[in-house]
């Protein structure tokens, strides 16, 4: 390798939890679907089932953790 160059390591926890879309956005699941589900409405549980886009303000920080995605 050239002098001063080094590989960046991917944070495996982020790689496992998030997916990068074709346009470069991040998809992830929201919190609140693990336990105490009997107190939550069916509509909320149905919406939590789907992956949602990560907030735009957080995307730049997270993309530094998965440099080659």
Secondary structure, DSSP 8 states (H G I E B T S, - for coil): --TT-------HHHHHH-EE-TTS-EEE--S--SS-GGGS-HHHHHHHTS-EE--HHHHHHHHTTSTT-
